Amino acid sequence: MIKILSICSIACFMAIQLNAQLPEDAIRMSWSVPSGTARNQAIGGAAGSLGGDITSTFVNPAGIGFYKTSEFVFSPMESFFGGKSQFRGTSDRADKEYQFNLGATGLVVGSSNPNSKWNSKAFSIAINRAANFNNEIFYQGQNDFSSFSESFAEEFANSGLPINTELPTAPLSFGTKLANYAYLIDTLTIDGTTQVVGLPERDALLNGTDFLLRQEKSISTSGGITEIAIGYAGNMNDKLFIGGSLGIPIVKYERKTILSEYDESGNNDNNFNYARYIENYEATGGGFNLKFGMIVKPTSSVRAGFAIHSPTIYSIRESTTGSIEADLEGYLRDGRYSFADEDSIYTQFDYNVPRFRYDYFSPWRFLVSGSYVFSGVEDVSQQRGFITADIEYVTHRSSRFRSGDDLSDDDEYYDAVNEAVKSSYKGAFNFRVGGEMKFNTFMTRLGFNYYGAPYNDSQLKARKMNISGGLGYRNKGIFVDATYVLGVNRDVDFPYRLGDRANTFAELKDNNSSVLLTVGIKF
């Protein structure tokens, strides 16, 4: 038996009709738990009505209006990630990794004027980690239901192109071109009808034999969204605080995906032994957004906050490279291959195209918050603590994409992607709650947050949940806060998508944690 090893590599993704955007891309950019200072994270990230923390710049900028002096803060953070998975009855675990990040860091400049109805005003400039993409996912299991090659066969069949089409100029996606060149997909005629099929299912369709695969998928992601923001707020008679901020998020996302499947039917002559699809994807870009908010303080103990976040308008550039490796047990259709030895045959397929660009509009966010301060007096040194809570609504299904090239004719493609986003996702509520107890110069804090599932399908069980606790020290204008955050998250991952049947997916449990330290000085 001749073993065929096809290694097909492509330098970049074709820009015409080969766009990589999927509904998952919208959620990756919008369903995240942002960081903040250690104090803010210790109370669950609830910053909608409390004020007096630089994190307010990113949540409710009206909170900056509580400053009457100035301060500088620095918040280093170490994150640990990796989780469990279950796919078609098999459980697995990804390797643990760690990554250094930066929480809310920056400068607030405040000033007071007791002779004006605007008692004080404040300006802030800060940087914060708005989303953390670092993660490791691995799952595997047996599948007698479908093969990932079928997604490529389905796309090729829908294109109407001949199987021997010239691939460099064909309007086909990255993986489908690779699969065609490696003969992982090919035509098959049964009862006079010719169809495009994946090689793993070819023998089962032709001879009615058993079809059983072991599938594996590993995903390694890195990067995040780092947001720089400028905020301004005013304080009217210590009763009404109004503020706004301009955010400039910077995106860097890298993903390496390895999707493999192995024949476990026991048949050594069915034209398929294994296949491995490797994809390296990178996206970089930036954008801008606006945030507006107000905080009402009817009494010294009670505070209510309201904020609205506009969609972030991103401009993203992406590139994709990868390969397909396949052992097809001697299956050949032409003389394309050249022999390296009697057991193995190799091919190489390359072309170069420019990086692709698109625009993404994130969802709207609406925030309502409330706080109660114990011993609520204006002198913060006399306050004994507080409890605070946020409720946030995110319009996930309003996310949308459009071409970043004015000369592009991809409107029909993006209309289809945006319709898929609307049908796949729904609006979701996020909840954050926390509290602090103060003992002279020392504080203890606890917090909790819950980010609801954005998926429209109730079978897709997902949520992000964090439990946090921390300590703080404040004395003579210097403060130090330390916090530990434990994330217990659930999500799903589709190894591939098919249009003619229900899609199989993996259930993921991501147990991550972070350690934050904030050091600040008032002046």
C-alpha positions, 0 to 999 in steps of 0.5 A: 500500500502506498502512503500519500502525505500531502502537505499543502501550504498557502501564504495568505488568505484570498480577499475576494469571497474568501472572508473568514468572518463567522458569527463566532468572531462577533462574540469573541470581540464583545463577550468578555470580562474587562479588567480594572484596578485591583480594588474594582476587580475585588468587588466584582467589577461593579463600577457603575455608581460608586465612583472614585476609581480610575476604572470609572473611565471605562464603565461610567465616566461620571465616577471620575467626577468624585475626584477633587485631587489627583492620583496616579495608579499602576495595576500589573496582573498575572493571569492563569488559564486552561480548562476542561472539555467534553466532546461526544462523550469524551472528557479532556483537559487543556494544558495550563498557561499563564500570561502577564497583563495590565489592569487599569493604569493611568492618571486622574487630575481633579480640581475643586471650586467650592464657590461654584455649583460645579464643586469639582471637575476631573480629567483622566487618561488611562489604559486597561485590558478590555478583553483577554484572548489568552486560552488553551482548548483541547477536545477529542472524541469518536464521531460516526456522524460527520467529518470536517472534510464535509464542510469543504466538500459542501462549499465546493459543491455549492460553488458549482466549480469543476473539481479540476478548477484552477485553485489560485484564482477560484472563489473558494475559502482557504481550507477548501482550496487545501482540501481540494489540492490534497484530494481530501475532497473529490467527486463520486458518482453513485447511480448516475449522480455526481457529488463532491464528498470528503474522502473519509465518507467516500467508502461508506457512501460507495459500499455502505461500510462503517464510518467511524472517526476519532476527531481531535481539535486544539486551539491556542489563542493569545492577545487581547483588546487594550483600550486607551481612554480619555475621560472628563466629568463634573460634580454639581453640588455633590448631588449630580455627577456627569461624565463622558469618555472617548475610548481607543481600543487596540486589537491583537488576536492570534489563533493556531487551530489543529483539527485532526481525524483518524479512521477507526473503522478497522478498514485499511483499504477505504482510501482514508487513514488520517487528515490534519488541518492546521490553520494560523490566523492573525487579526490586528486593528483598532477602533473608537467608542464613546461612553456617557454616564451620570451618577445621582447621589440624593443622600450621602449614603445612596448612589444611583448610576446610569451609563451608555456605551456606543458600539465600538467601530473597529477596523481589522486586518487579518491574515491566514496561513496553514496546511493540510496533511492527509494519508489517503491509503494510495488514493490517486486521481492524476500524476500531480504527485512526485515520489520521494520514496516508495512509501511517501509522496509529497506535494507543495502548493503556494500562492501569495495574496494581500492581507484582508481588511474588514470593519466590525461594529460591536454591540450597544451596552446599557448600564444601571447601578446602585450603591449604599455607603455605610456611615455615608459622610463626605469625609471618606476616612469616616466611611465604614464600607459599602455594597454596590451592584451593576446590571448591564444589557448587551445587544449582541445580536446587533453586532455587524460586519462590513467590508473595509475596502470601499472598492469591494463588492462583498456586500452580499457576503456581509449581509449573509454574515450579519443575518447569521449573527442576528439569528445566532445570538440574542441580547444578554444581561450581565450582573456585578455585585461587591462590597468593602469593609473598612478597618481604619487604614485596611480594607477587605473586599468581596465580589461576584459577577455573572455574564449571561449567555449570548447564544439564541439556541438554548441548547448552547449552555454558556456563561462567564462567572467570576468570584473575587476577593481582596485586601487594601491599604490606604494611608497618607496618600499612598494606597496598595490593593491586592486581589485574586479573581477565580473564573468559572466559565462555560462555553461551546466550540464548533469544530466545523459547521455543516449546512445540511444537518445539525452541527456537533459541538464541544462543551468547554469549562474554562477555569481561569484565575488572575492575581492583581496588584494596584499601587497608587499615589495621591497628590 
